[in-house]
Amino acid sequence: MTSLSSLRPLEDRTRRSQIVDQLRDLIVSGQVEPAGRLTETMLAERLGVSRAPLREAIRELVESGLVVSEPYKGMSVRSVTRKDLEELYSLRTTLEQFAFRLAWPLRTQTAKANLLERNARLDAAIAAGDNPALAIELELNLHSWCYELAGHSLLQQTWRRMLPNLQFYFTLHQRAHNRPGPLREAHDLYVGLAGGDDLDAMLAHLEDHMRQGLTTTLSFIG
């Protein structure tokens, strides 16, 4: 069953970007199930927009991989297979290990303090427990630290392109655990190692940290 109750009329700024933001939030929050159908008529009516900016927004969501558009079948939220999750896990693990290798000699005291600040914001959102989407956003912001610090433009671009799919994956992951966000202590070891002196231990932890999440999510989707 498709629920559009969280959609709201748009404000005066770029229509396409507003539509993209609202539909992305709808999808990554799990309000529309994987493979859930979407129609232009229903979306246009609920958002109070014309078809032109709506189609531009949908095209962007299709390109990011969150929405599938098939001739004669219409639009739907992407479905998720074991292969999808395995590929996302393997690519993300490889990229984050690469990012840490590049960032390792660049970890100034200021950079380490910034990592602790990001983790503190994530902890606060988890403790509040009333905004799962914010917790996911802040968890991804924590993981963005090594990519930003690495200073590798193509790596950063690849990471940004992955973010919508990672948001979608994190939503499934939290639903698999039946909780509104990660455990408060889930990133303590990650943050400790990231600020420490043992790069090999950090790289090994990344492999283990992400594999545990993948295994739980794979069990959830059956």
N, C-alpha and C positions, 0 to 999 in steps of 0.2 A: 504494500500500500504506500503510495507516494504522498508525503505530507509537505505542504508548502506554507505552513502556518507562520514560519519565522521570516518569510519574505515580507518586505515593507516597501511603500512608495519611495522613490528615489529623490535625492536632493539635487540642487543645481551644481553639478560638476560633470565631468565627462561621463556621459551615459554608459558608454561601453565599459569603462573601468569600474563603475558602480555595479553594473550587472555582473561582471566577472567576479568582483569581490563577494557579492551576495550568493551567487551560485556556487562559488568555490567553498564558501563557509557552509552552505547547505550540504554539500557533498562530503567534505572532510569531517563534518560533525556527525555523519552517519544518519542524518534525518531522511535521506533518500538511500535506500539499500543498494548495494552493488547490483547492477543490471536493472535498477528501477527506471521506469520510463519517464521521459520528459516530453512535453509538447510545446511548440511555439505559442499556440493560442493560450494555453493555461499560464505560461510564464509571462507573456506580454500583458495579459489581463491582471495578473497578480502584482506585477511590478509597475504597471501603468506606463508602459513604453511602447514605441512603435516597433515594427519587425526589423527595421534596418540596423539599429544599434544592438538589438538582441541577437541578430544573426552574426554580427561582428564578434560579440562576446562569446557566443557559442563556438565560433571558429577558433578563438583563442583557447578555449577549454578543451576542444578536440585536439589541438596541437600540443597542449600540455599533457594529454593522455588521460584526463579525468572524465571526459565525455566521449562516447562513441556515436558516430552518425553513419547510418547505413541507408543506402537508397531503398525506397519503398518500405522501410521498416521504421524510420524515424530515429529519434535520439534516445540514448539511455546512459545512465552512469556506468562507468566501466565495471566489468566484473573482475574478480581476482582469482587467479589460479596458483597452484603451487609453483609453477614455473615462473610466474610473474614475481612472486615473493622471493624465490631463490635468486633470481637475476638481480633484483633490487638489493638483496643482502650482499651478494658477492661484489657488486659494483661499489656499493656504499662502503663496505669494509676496505676494499682496495684503495678507494679514493681517500678515505680518512687516514689510513696508515701512511699513504703518500704525503698527505697534508701535514701529519705530525713529523715525518722525517724532514720536511722542508722547514717547518716552524720551530723545530727543537732548538737550534742555536739562536733563535730570535726572541726567546722568551725572557724579556726583561721583567723587572719587578712590577713595572706598570702593567705589562701584559698579564702577568699572573694575578694581579689585583683585579683586573677586568674579568678574568675567568671566575674568580671568587664572587664578584658582584653578580654575574650572570647566574651562577648557581644559587645565590641567595634569593634572587628574584623568582627563580623556579621553585625553590623551597617554599616561599611565601604563597605562591599560587597553589601549590599542592596542599598546603595547610588550610587555605581558605576553602578549597574543595568545591567551589561553586561555579567554576568556569573551565571546563575540560579543554575547550578550544585554546584558551590562553595558556594552559599548562603545556599543551602540545607545541604551541608557538615558542614558548620560552625554552622548552627542551631542545627544539631545533636551533634556537639562538645559542644555546650552550654549545651544541656541536659545531655551530658555524665558526666558533672562536679559532680553531686551528686553521680553517680555510682562509679566514681573513688575515691571520697572522702570517701565513705562508707566503702571501704576496704573489701568488701565481694566478694570472688573469684567467687563463683558460680553465684552470681547476675551479676557480670561483664561479665562472659562468656555468660549468657543468653542475656544480653543487646547486646553484640557483634554479637551474632547469629541473633538478630532481625534487625540489622542495614540495610542489603540489602532490607528487606521488608519495613522498615520505609522510606528508600530513595525512594522506589517505591511509597509509600503512599504520601510522601511529594511532589513528582512530580505531582501526581494527584491533590493534594490539591492546589498547585500553579496554575495549569491549570484551576481548578474550579474557582479561583479568577481572572484568566486572568492577571496574573502579574508574573514577573520573580523571586519573592522571597516574604518573609513575609513583612508585614508593618514594617517600622522602629521602631515604638513604640510598636510593638506586644509583646515584652518580657520585657518591662519596669517594669510592675507589678510583673512578675515572678522573675526578678532579685532583685527587691526591697524586696520582701517577703523572698526570699532565703537568703538574708543577714540580715534579721530582727530578731525579737524576738518572733514571733507568729507562732509556728509550725502548729497549727490547721488552721490558715488562709492560710498557704502555701499549706496544703493538700487539702483544699477546692478549692483553686485556680487551682490546678492541674486538679481536676475533671472538673471544668468549662472550663478551657483553652483547654483541649483536646476534650471535648464534642462539643465545638463550631466548631473546625476544622473538626471533624467527620461529623457533620450535614451538613456542606457545601459540603464536598466531597461526601457524600451519595446522595445529590441532583444532583451533577454533573454526577455521573454514572447512575442516574435514578433508 
